[in-house]
Amino acid sequence: MAHAGGTLASGPSLLVATHVERCATCRAAMRGFEDVGAQLMLDGSGLGLAPDALSATLARIEAPLAPAVAPVVTRRPPLPGTLDWPRSMRHCEISRWRLLGPGMRWSRVRLPYDRSANVFLLRIAAGSCLPPHTHGGEELTQVLFGAFDDGRAVFGPGDFDATDSTIRHQPVVQASSECICLASVDGRLVHDSRVARWLGALIGI
């Protein structure tokens, strides 16, 4: 509902948008929220227009077009097989894959309209696992490829997960293939291991 209303923070909003691309059920739910918002706007008393509103609008329509600007091509790290990046991430800057630990790589995702959003990608090898941890705030995860099991459920391609400080888990990637996830973290992950805490602080998660 917050995403449909435009009030969700930038990082979580990107995660929800990425999920909605692949989930027909959530797309329908979001359209329902948008319809309710549109109806509320129609039912409201509305605001009066400025006396020069019409002339200002016509002036903008008749103004000469600005010169075309060539689109900026953003380099992106490769994905396995024929997997393509979600449309909702087309405006993002995505760094190269960087080594995080044995069988683990990560990539920073930058949102041009909110550089402070803590969003990143994790790429974990088949059969590998993340260190056990809980969360200092909310963590949203969208599975792009592969699957993992954290003891609560198995999350596969297109699945969405939300955790917070009440959840302690250790995601284990299924043995069939590697797993790539998009994550938005509010605060930091709270790792059991001192080494994992050091690595998390190093990359900002």
C-alpha positions in Angstrom: 0.0 0.0 0.0 2.9 2.4 0.8 4.6 1.5 -2.5 1.4 2.2 -4.4 0.9 5.5 -2.6 4.5 6.6 -3.2 5.3 6.9 0.6 7.7 3.8 0.8 11.4 4.5 1.3 13.5 4.2 -1.8 15.3 0.9 -1.0 12.2 -1.0 0.0 10.3 0.5 -2.9 12.8 -0.9 -5.3 12.5 -4.3 -3.8 8.7 -4.2 -4.0 8.8 -3.0 -7.6 11.1 -5.8 -8.5 8.9 -8.4 -6.9 5.7 -7.0 -8.5 7.2 -7.5 -11.9 7.1 -11.3 -11.5 4.1 -11.7 -9.1 0.6 -11.5 -10.7 -1.0 -11.7 -7.3 0.9 -8.7 -5.9 0.4 -6.7 -9.1 -3.3 -7.1 -8.7 -3.1 -6.1 -5.1 -1.1 -3.0 -6.0 -3.6 -2.0 -8.7 -6.3 -2.3 -6.1 -4.5 0.1 -3.8 -3.9 2.5 -6.7 -7.6 2.4 -7.6 -8.6 3.2 -4.1 -6.1 6.2 -4.0 -7.5 7.5 -7.4 -11.0 7.2 -6.0 -10.1 9.1 -2.9 -8.6 11.9 -5.1 -11.8 12.1 -7.2 -14.0 12.2 -4.1 -12.0 15.0 -2.5 -12.9 18.7 -2.7 -9.8 19.4 -4.8 -7.7 22.5 -4.9 -8.4 25.7 -6.9 -6.2 26.5 -9.9 -4.1 29.6 -10.0 -5.6 32.4 -12.2 -2.9 32.0 -14.8 -2.9 28.2 -14.8 -4.3 27.9 -18.4 -1.9 30.4 -19.9 1.1 28.9 -18.2 0.2 25.4 -19.4 -0.3 26.6 -23.0 3.1 28.4 -22.8 4.8 25.2 -21.7 3.1 23.3 -24.6 4.3 25.9 -27.2 7.8 26.2 -25.8 10.6 24.8 -28.0 11.7 21.2 -27.2 14.9 20.7 -25.4 17.7 19.0 -27.3 17.6 15.3 -27.1 20.0 13.8 -24.5 21.7 10.5 -25.3 20.7 7.8 -22.8 23.3 6.9 -20.2 24.4 3.3 -20.6 25.1 1.7 -17.2 27.4 -1.2 -17.0 26.1 -4.2 -15.1 27.7 -7.4 -14.0 26.8 -10.5 -15.9 23.9 -12.8 -14.8 23.8 -16.6 -15.3 22.3 -18.1 -18.5 19.6 -16.0 -20.1 18.6 -14.2 -16.9 18.0 -10.5 -17.5 18.0 -7.6 -15.0 14.5 -6.6 -13.8 13.0 -3.6 -15.5 12.7 -1.8 -12.2 16.5 -1.8 -11.8 17.2 -0.2 -15.2 18.0 3.2 -13.7 20.3 1.7 -11.0 24.1 1.7 -11.0 25.3 -1.8 -10.3 28.9 -2.5 -9.4 31.0 -5.5 -10.5 30.8 -8.7 -8.5 33.2 -8.5 -5.5 34.5 -11.4 -3.4 32.8 -11.5 0.1 34.0 -14.9 1.2 34.4 -18.5 -0.1 31.6 -19.1 -2.6 30.1 -15.6 -1.9 30.1 -12.4 -4.0 28.3 -9.1 -3.6 27.5 -6.0 -5.7 26.5 -2.6 -4.6 23.2 -1.2 -6.1 23.0 2.6 -6.2 19.8 4.5 -6.7 20.4 7.8 -8.5 17.6 9.6 -6.7 18.7 8.3 -3.2 22.4 7.6 -2.8 21.8 6.7 0.9 19.6 3.7 0.2 21.4 0.5 1.4 20.7 -1.9 -1.4 22.9 -4.7 -2.6 23.1 -8.0 -4.5 24.3 -11.3 -3.0 25.5 -14.1 -5.2 26.1 -17.4 -3.3 27.4 -20.6 -4.7 25.3 -23.8 -4.7 25.4 -25.5 -1.3 27.0 -22.5 0.4 25.4 -20.6 3.3 25.5 -17.1 4.8 26.7 -16.8 8.4 23.9 -17.1 11.1 22.6 -13.6 11.9 19.7 -11.5 13.0 18.9 -7.9 12.0 19.3 -4.4 13.5 16.3 -3.3 11.4 14.2 -4.5 8.5 15.7 -6.6 5.8 13.9 -7.2 2.5 15.1 -9.9 0.1 13.9 -10.6 -3.4 15.2 -13.9 -5.0 16.2 -13.3 -8.6 17.8 -16.7 -9.3 18.2 -20.0 -7.5 16.8 -20.8 -4.1 17.7 -20.8 -0.4 16.3 -22.4 2.7 16.7 -20.5 6.0 14.8 -23.0 8.2 11.5 -21.2 7.9 10.8 -21.9 4.3 12.4 -22.4 0.9 12.5 -19.2 -1.1 12.8 -19.6 -4.9 12.9 -17.3 -8.0 10.5 -14.4 -7.6 9.9 -15.0 -3.9 10.0 -12.1 -1.4 11.0 -12.2 2.2 10.9 -9.7 5.0 12.8 -10.1 8.3 13.6 -8.0 11.3 15.2 -8.2 14.8 12.8 -11.0 15.8 14.2 -13.4 13.1 17.5 -15.2 13.5 18.4 -17.4 10.5 21.1 -18.8 8.3 20.1 -18.9 4.6 21.5 -22.1 2.9 21.6 -22.2 -0.9 20.1 -25.2 -2.5 22.6 -27.7 -4.0 21.1 -27.5 -7.5 22.4 -24.0 -8.4 23.8 -20.8 -7.1 21.4 -18.1 -5.7 21.3 -14.4 -6.5 19.2 -12.1 -4.3 18.5 -8.4 -4.2 18.4 -7.0 -0.7 17.5 -3.8 1.1 18.7 -3.4 4.7 17.6 -0.8 7.2 20.4 -0.8 9.8 22.9 -3.6 9.8 22.9 -7.4 9.9 23.8 -8.7 13.4 26.2 -11.6 12.9 27.2 -14.2 15.5 30.7 -14.5 14.1 33.3 -11.8 14.7 34.7 -12.3 11.2 31.3 -12.0 9.7 30.7 -8.8 11.7 33.9 -7.4 10.4 33.1 -8.3 6.8 29.6 -6.8 7.2 30.9 -3.5 8.5 33.4 -3.4 5.6 30.7 -3.5 2.9 28.0 -1.7 4.9 25.6 -4.6 5.7 
